[in-house]
Amino acid sequence: MKNYKGIFKRGSVYWIRYTDPTGKVIRESARTSNINEAIKLLAKRKSEVADGKYPERITIKNHTFKELAQRYKEWASIQRCWNKGKQYIVPILEQKFGYTVLRKINQFQVEKFVVDLIKENKKPATVNKYITVLKHMLRKAIEWNMVEENIIKRLSSIKPLKNNNKRLRYLTKEEINKLLSVCDRYLYPIVFTALNTGMRREEILSLRWNNVDLRNGYIYVEISKNGESRTIPMNDTLLSLFRKLFTERRIDTDYVFVNPLTGTRLTDIKRSFHTALKKAGIKDFRFHDLRHTFASHLVMSGVDLTTVKELLGHKDIKMTLRYSHLAPEHKQKAVTVLDSIFSKQSQAIEK
Protein backbone atom coordinates (compact mmCIF):
# COMPACT_ATOMS: atom_id res chain seq x y z
CA MET A 1 0.00 0.00 0.00
CA LYS A 2 1.22 3.48 -0.85
CA ASN A 3 2.15 5.60 2.16
CA TYR A 4 0.19 8.82 2.58
CA LYS A 5 1.55 11.53 4.85
CA GLY A 6 -0.75 12.10 7.79
CA ILE A 7 -2.55 8.75 7.41
CA PHE A 8 -1.80 5.59 9.33
CA LYS A 9 -3.55 2.37 10.21
CA ARG A 10 -4.54 0.71 13.46
CA GLY A 11 -5.81 -2.77 12.84
CA SER A 12 -8.13 -2.44 9.86
CA VAL A 13 -9.10 1.19 10.54
CA TYR A 14 -7.39 4.28 9.12
CA TRP A 15 -6.46 7.24 11.31
CA ILE A 16 -5.44 10.75 10.28
CA ARG A 17 -2.89 13.13 11.83
CA TYR A 18 -2.88 16.92 11.48
CA THR A 19 -2.26 20.08 13.54
CA ASP A 20 -5.01 22.38 14.79
CA PRO A 21 -4.77 26.20 14.60
CA THR A 22 -2.70 26.28 17.81
CA GLY A 23 -0.14 23.84 16.40
CA LYS A 24 -1.29 20.91 18.54
CA VAL A 25 -0.97 17.52 16.82
CA ILE A 26 -4.38 15.85 16.51
CA ARG A 27 -4.86 12.14 15.86
CA GLU A 28 -8.34 11.19 14.80
CA SER A 29 -9.92 7.92 13.71
CA ALA A 30 -11.33 8.08 10.19
CA ARG A 31 -13.65 5.25 11.21
CA THR A 32 -13.17 3.53 7.88
CA SER A 33 -11.04 0.86 6.26
CA ASN A 34 -11.26 2.70 2.93
CA ILE A 35 -8.09 4.70 2.20
CA ASN A 36 -9.93 7.11 -0.11
CA GLU A 37 -12.40 8.02 2.64
CA ALA A 38 -9.50 8.67 5.01
CA ILE A 39 -7.81 10.92 2.43
CA LYS A 40 -11.02 12.92 2.03
CA LEU A 41 -11.38 13.40 5.78
CA LEU A 42 -7.77 14.53 6.14
CA ALA A 43 -8.21 17.04 3.31
CA LYS A 44 -11.38 18.34 4.99
CA ARG A 45 -9.63 18.76 8.34
CA LYS A 46 -6.67 20.58 6.78
CA SER A 47 -9.07 22.88 4.95
CA GLU A 48 -10.87 23.69 8.22
CA VAL A 49 -7.55 24.41 9.94
CA ALA A 50 -6.47 26.65 7.04
CA ASP A 51 -9.66 28.67 7.58
CA GLY A 52 -8.74 29.05 11.26
CA LYS A 53 -11.49 26.67 12.40
CA TYR A 54 -11.18 24.05 15.11
CA PRO A 55 -12.35 20.78 13.53
CA GLU A 56 -15.30 19.22 15.30
CA ARG A 57 -13.98 16.04 16.87
CA ILE A 58 -15.87 13.05 18.17
CA THR A 59 -16.36 13.11 21.91
CA ILE A 60 -15.87 9.66 23.39
CA LYS A 61 -18.52 8.79 25.94
CA ASN A 62 -18.06 6.57 28.98
CA HIS A 63 -18.33 3.03 27.62
CA THR A 64 -18.18 0.04 29.94
CA PHE A 65 -16.17 -3.12 29.44
CA LYS A 66 -19.46 -5.01 29.18
CA GLU A 67 -20.42 -2.91 26.16
CA LEU A 68 -17.05 -3.62 24.61
CA ALA A 69 -17.39 -7.36 25.28
CA GLN A 70 -20.77 -7.50 23.57
CA ARG A 71 -19.52 -5.65 20.50
CA TYR A 72 -16.29 -7.65 20.43
CA LYS A 73 -18.19 -10.94 20.46
CA GLU A 74 -20.37 -9.79 17.57
CA TRP A 75 -17.30 -8.73 15.60
CA ALA A 76 -15.17 -11.77 16.47
CA SER A 77 -17.90 -14.31 15.74
CA ILE A 78 -17.37 -13.79 12.00
CA GLN A 79 -13.57 -13.69 12.24
CA ARG A 80 -11.09 -16.55 12.05
CA CYS A 81 -9.72 -15.49 15.42
CA TRP A 82 -12.98 -16.48 17.19
CA ASN A 83 -11.64 -19.81 18.42
CA LYS A 84 -12.68 -21.87 21.44
CA GLY A 85 -10.03 -20.19 23.56
CA LYS A 86 -11.46 -16.70 23.01
CA GLN A 87 -15.03 -17.97 23.32
CA TYR A 88 -14.07 -19.12 26.82
CA ILE A 89 -11.87 -16.17 27.84
CA VAL A 90 -14.01 -13.19 26.72
CA PRO A 91 -16.99 -14.04 29.01
CA ILE A 92 -14.60 -14.39 31.96
CA LEU A 93 -13.07 -10.98 31.21
CA GLU A 94 -16.58 -9.57 30.86
CA GLN A 95 -17.52 -10.97 34.27
CA LYS A 96 -14.31 -9.65 35.85
CA PHE A 97 -14.37 -6.08 34.50
CA GLY A 98 -18.14 -5.89 33.86
CA TYR A 99 -19.42 -2.35 34.29
CA THR A 100 -15.98 -0.81 34.74
CA VAL A 101 -15.65 2.24 32.50
CA LEU A 102 -13.02 1.49 29.86
CA ARG A 103 -11.01 4.67 30.41
CA LYS A 104 -10.76 3.83 34.12
CA ILE A 105 -9.13 0.43 33.65
CA ASN A 106 -5.62 0.74 35.06
CA GLN A 107 -2.47 -1.28 35.64
CA PHE A 108 -3.37 -2.12 39.25
CA GLN A 109 -6.70 -3.70 38.24
CA VAL A 110 -5.12 -5.84 35.54
CA GLU A 111 -2.23 -6.92 37.76
CA LYS A 112 -4.70 -7.91 40.48
CA PHE A 113 -6.56 -9.96 37.86
CA VAL A 114 -3.28 -11.70 36.97
CA VAL A 115 -2.64 -12.48 40.64
CA ASP A 116 -6.16 -13.93 40.98
CA LEU A 117 -5.57 -16.19 37.98
CA ILE A 118 -2.30 -17.43 39.47
CA LYS A 119 -4.08 -18.15 42.77
CA GLU A 120 -6.51 -20.28 40.76
CA ASN A 121 -3.47 -22.33 39.66
CA LYS A 122 -3.64 -21.07 36.08
CA LYS A 123 -0.40 -21.78 34.24
CA PRO A 124 1.71 -18.89 32.89
CA ALA A 125 0.80 -19.70 29.28
CA THR A 126 -2.90 -19.57 30.19
CA VAL A 127 -2.54 -16.27 32.06
CA ASN A 128 -0.71 -14.79 29.06
CA LYS A 129 -3.64 -15.75 26.82
CA TYR A 130 -6.04 -13.81 29.07
CA ILE A 131 -3.84 -10.71 28.93
CA THR A 132 -3.37 -11.00 25.15
CA VAL A 133 -7.13 -11.17 24.59
CA LEU A 134 -7.73 -8.26 27.00
CA LYS A 135 -5.23 -6.03 25.18
CA HIS A 136 -6.67 -6.99 21.80
CA MET A 137 -10.16 -6.07 22.98
CA LEU A 138 -8.91 -2.67 24.15
CA ARG A 139 -7.18 -2.07 20.82
CA LYS A 140 -10.47 -2.73 19.06
CA ALA A 141 -12.15 -0.35 21.53
CA ILE A 142 -9.74 2.37 20.38
CA GLU A 143 -10.59 1.65 16.73
CA TRP A 144 -14.30 1.82 17.56
CA ASN A 145 -13.93 5.15 19.40
CA MET A 146 -14.97 3.62 22.70
CA VAL A 147 -11.85 4.72 24.59
CA GLU A 148 -8.79 6.93 24.15
CA GLU A 149 -5.58 5.43 22.77
CA ASN A 150 -3.63 6.04 25.98
CA ILE A 151 -5.34 3.00 27.53
CA ILE A 152 -2.81 0.73 25.83
CA LYS A 153 0.15 2.84 26.92
CA ARG A 154 -1.18 2.66 30.47
CA LEU A 155 -1.02 -1.15 30.36
CA SER A 156 2.22 -1.43 28.38
CA SER A 157 4.26 -2.27 31.49
CA ILE A 158 2.29 -5.50 32.01
CA LYS A 159 4.57 -8.08 30.42
CA PRO A 160 3.84 -11.76 29.65
CA LEU A 161 4.70 -14.18 32.42
CA LYS A 162 7.69 -16.41 31.83
CA ASN A 163 6.33 -19.58 30.29
CA ASN A 164 7.76 -22.45 32.27
CA ASN A 165 5.11 -25.00 31.35
CA LYS A 166 6.31 -26.02 27.92
CA ARG A 167 5.13 -29.56 27.35
CA LEU A 168 6.14 -32.27 24.94
CA ARG A 169 4.31 -35.51 25.68
CA TYR A 170 4.28 -38.21 23.04
CA LEU A 171 3.39 -41.89 22.95
CA THR A 172 5.90 -44.69 22.65
CA LYS A 173 5.28 -47.39 20.04
CA GLU A 174 3.90 -49.65 22.77
CA GLU A 175 1.51 -46.94 23.99
CA ILE A 176 0.37 -46.27 20.43
CA ASN A 177 -0.58 -49.91 19.96
CA LYS A 178 -2.33 -50.01 23.34
CA LEU A 179 -4.36 -46.90 22.59
CA LEU A 180 -5.44 -48.01 19.13
CA SER A 181 -6.45 -51.44 20.44
CA VAL A 182 -9.03 -49.94 22.85
CA CYS A 183 -10.53 -47.23 20.59
CA ASP A 184 -14.13 -47.87 19.52
CA ARG A 185 -14.95 -48.16 15.82
CA TYR A 186 -15.75 -44.45 15.48
CA LEU A 187 -12.80 -43.14 17.48
CA TYR A 188 -10.19 -45.43 15.93
CA PRO A 189 -10.01 -43.78 12.46
CA ILE A 190 -9.83 -40.32 14.05
CA VAL A 191 -6.93 -41.24 16.34
CA PHE A 192 -5.23 -43.17 13.52
CA THR A 193 -5.50 -40.13 11.25
CA ALA A 194 -3.98 -37.87 13.91
CA LEU A 195 -1.07 -40.26 14.47
CA ASN A 196 -0.33 -40.52 10.75
CA THR A 197 -0.82 -36.91 9.67
CA GLY A 198 -0.21 -34.68 12.71
CA MET A 199 -3.47 -32.88 11.94
CA ARG A 200 -5.16 -30.89 14.69
CA ARG A 201 -8.41 -32.18 16.17
CA GLU A 202 -10.57 -29.51 14.51
CA GLU A 203 -8.83 -30.08 11.17
CA ILE A 204 -9.72 -33.76 11.39
CA LEU A 205 -13.31 -33.36 12.59
CA SER A 206 -14.07 -30.71 9.95
CA LEU A 207 -12.50 -32.75 7.12
CA ARG A 208 -14.73 -33.24 4.06
CA TRP A 209 -14.46 -35.87 1.37
CA ASN A 210 -13.93 -33.22 -1.33
CA ASN A 211 -10.64 -32.42 0.45
CA VAL A 212 -9.45 -36.03 0.33
CA ASP A 213 -7.67 -37.25 -2.82
CA LEU A 214 -7.97 -41.03 -2.69
CA ARG A 215 -6.40 -41.48 -6.13
CA ASN A 216 -3.13 -39.71 -5.34
CA GLY A 217 -3.18 -40.17 -1.58
CA TYR A 218 -3.40 -36.59 -0.24
CA ILE A 219 -5.40 -34.69 2.35
CA TYR A 220 -5.90 -30.99 1.71
CA VAL A 221 -6.34 -28.77 4.77
CA GLU A 222 -8.10 -25.62 3.53
CA ILE A 223 -7.62 -23.38 6.56
CA SER A 224 -5.32 -24.31 9.42
CA LYS A 225 -4.91 -22.61 12.80
CA ASN A 226 -2.48 -20.08 11.32
CA GLY A 227 -4.89 -19.26 8.50
CA GLU A 228 -2.94 -21.05 5.76
CA SER A 229 -3.63 -24.20 3.76
CA ARG A 230 -1.41 -27.24 3.40
CA THR A 231 -1.34 -30.60 1.64
CA ILE A 232 -0.56 -33.73 3.64
CA PRO A 233 0.45 -36.99 1.93
CA MET A 234 -1.09 -40.24 3.20
CA ASN A 235 0.96 -43.38 3.74
CA ASP A 236 -0.37 -46.66 2.36
CA THR A 237 -1.91 -47.74 5.68
CA LEU A 238 -3.84 -44.51 6.14
CA LEU A 239 -4.88 -44.46 2.49
CA SER A 240 -6.25 -47.99 2.86
CA LEU A 241 -8.27 -46.91 5.90
CA PHE A 242 -9.72 -43.88 4.09
CA ARG A 243 -10.71 -45.97 1.09
CA LYS A 244 -12.59 -48.28 3.45
CA LEU A 245 -14.26 -45.30 5.16
CA PHE A 246 -15.25 -43.96 1.74
CA THR A 247 -17.07 -47.18 0.81
CA GLU A 248 -18.98 -47.03 4.11
CA ARG A 249 -19.69 -43.27 4.07
CA ARG A 250 -23.11 -41.71 4.49
CA ILE A 251 -24.47 -40.15 1.32
CA ASP A 252 -26.35 -37.40 3.19
CA THR A 253 -23.19 -35.59 4.34
CA ASP A 254 -19.78 -34.72 2.94
CA TYR A 255 -17.99 -34.93 6.30
CA VAL A 256 -15.57 -37.79 6.73
CA PHE A 257 -16.19 -38.31 10.43
CA VAL A 258 -19.86 -38.34 11.35
CA ASN A 259 -21.82 -38.76 14.56
CA PRO A 260 -23.49 -42.20 14.13
CA LEU A 261 -26.56 -41.10 16.09
CA THR A 262 -27.31 -37.75 14.42
CA GLY A 263 -25.66 -38.12 11.02
CA THR A 264 -23.97 -34.74 11.49
CA ARG A 265 -20.26 -33.99 11.76
CA LEU A 266 -18.58 -34.86 15.02
CA THR A 267 -17.83 -31.85 17.19
CA ASP A 268 -16.55 -33.41 20.41
CA ILE A 269 -14.79 -36.72 21.11
CA LYS A 270 -13.50 -35.84 24.57
CA ARG A 271 -15.48 -38.49 26.44
CA SER A 272 -14.65 -41.41 24.12
CA PHE A 273 -10.99 -40.36 23.93
CA HIS A 274 -10.65 -40.17 27.71
CA THR A 275 -12.33 -43.59 28.00
CA ALA A 276 -9.80 -45.05 25.58
CA LEU A 277 -6.88 -43.48 27.49
CA LYS A 278 -8.18 -44.95 30.74
CA LYS A 279 -8.53 -48.42 29.23
CA ALA A 280 -5.01 -48.19 27.79
CA GLY A 281 -3.58 -47.02 31.12
CA ILE A 282 -2.17 -43.85 29.54
CA LYS A 283 -1.95 -40.82 31.85
CA ASP A 284 -1.11 -37.12 31.37
CA PHE A 285 -2.11 -37.13 27.72
CA ARG A 286 -4.31 -34.92 25.54
CA PHE A 287 -5.62 -35.31 22.01
CA HIS A 288 -3.22 -32.58 20.84
CA ASP A 289 -0.35 -34.78 22.03
CA LEU A 290 -1.13 -37.13 19.13
CA ARG A 291 0.26 -34.31 16.97
CA HIS A 292 3.41 -34.30 19.11
CA THR A 293 3.59 -38.08 18.74
CA PHE A 294 3.46 -37.80 14.95
CA ALA A 295 6.24 -35.19 14.86
CA SER A 296 8.40 -36.89 17.49
CA HIS A 297 8.47 -40.25 15.74
CA LEU A 298 9.26 -38.59 12.41
CA VAL A 299 12.26 -36.81 13.93
CA MET A 300 13.43 -39.94 15.74
CA SER A 301 13.24 -41.80 12.42
CA GLY A 302 15.59 -39.29 10.79
CA VAL A 303 13.15 -36.95 9.02
CA ASP A 304 14.60 -33.43 8.82
CA LEU A 305 12.96 -30.60 10.78
CA THR A 306 12.11 -28.57 7.68
CA THR A 307 9.96 -31.40 6.34
CA VAL A 308 8.32 -31.86 9.74
CA LYS A 309 7.61 -28.11 9.82
CA GLU A 310 5.83 -28.30 6.46
CA LEU A 311 3.78 -31.34 7.45
CA LEU A 312 2.68 -29.73 10.72
CA GLY A 313 1.92 -26.41 9.03
CA HIS A 314 4.12 -24.36 11.34
CA LYS A 315 4.72 -20.80 10.16
CA ASP A 316 7.97 -20.49 12.07
CA ILE A 317 10.71 -23.13 12.35
CA LYS A 318 11.03 -22.13 16.03
CA MET A 319 7.84 -24.08 16.70
CA THR A 320 9.38 -27.20 15.18
CA LEU A 321 12.71 -26.86 16.98
CA ARG A 322 11.07 -28.20 20.14
CA TYR A 323 11.53 -31.68 18.61
CA SER A 324 15.20 -31.22 17.73
CA HIS A 325 16.48 -32.83 20.94
CA LEU A 326 14.97 -36.12 19.80
CA ALA A 327 17.59 -36.47 17.07
CA PRO A 328 20.95 -35.81 18.79
CA GLU A 329 22.68 -38.24 16.46
CA HIS A 330 22.09 -35.79 13.60
CA LYS A 331 24.33 -33.24 15.32
CA GLN A 332 26.99 -35.87 15.71
CA LYS A 333 26.76 -36.76 12.00
CA ALA A 334 27.04 -33.07 11.15
CA VAL A 335 30.33 -32.53 12.96
CA THR A 336 31.85 -35.82 11.74
CA VAL A 337 31.72 -34.36 8.23
CA LEU A 338 34.70 -32.26 9.26
CA ASP A 339 36.78 -35.40 9.89
CA SER A 340 37.52 -35.73 6.19
CA ILE A 341 38.86 -32.16 6.14
CA PHE A 342 41.10 -32.27 9.17
CA SER A 343 42.16 -35.91 9.32
CA LYS A 344 45.02 -35.45 6.81
CA GLN A 345 46.31 -32.39 8.68
CA SER A 346 46.26 -34.39 11.91
CA GLN A 347 48.25 -37.18 10.31
CA ALA A 348 50.81 -34.68 8.99
CA ILE A 349 51.27 -33.21 12.48
CA GLU A 350 51.83 -36.66 13.98
CA LYS A 351 54.58 -37.37 11.43
Secondary structure, 3 states (H helix, E strand, C coil): CCCCCCEEEECCEEEEEEECCCCCEEEEECCCCCHHHHHHHHHHHHHHHHCCCCCCCCCCCCCEHHHHHHHHHHHHCCCCCCCHHHHHHHHHHHHHHCCCEHHHCCHHHHHHHHHHHHHCCCCHHHHHHHHHHHHHHHHHHHHCCCCCCHHHHHCCCCCCCCCCCCCCCCCCHHHHHHHHHHCCCCCHHHHHHHHHHCCCHHHHHCCEHHHEECCCCEEEECCCCCCCCEEEECCHHHHHHHHHHHHCCCCCCCECCECCCCCCECCCCHHHHHHHHHHHCCCCCCCCHHHHHHHHHHHHCCCCHHHHHHHHCCCCHHHHHHHHHHCHHHHHHHHHCCHHHHHHHHHHHHC
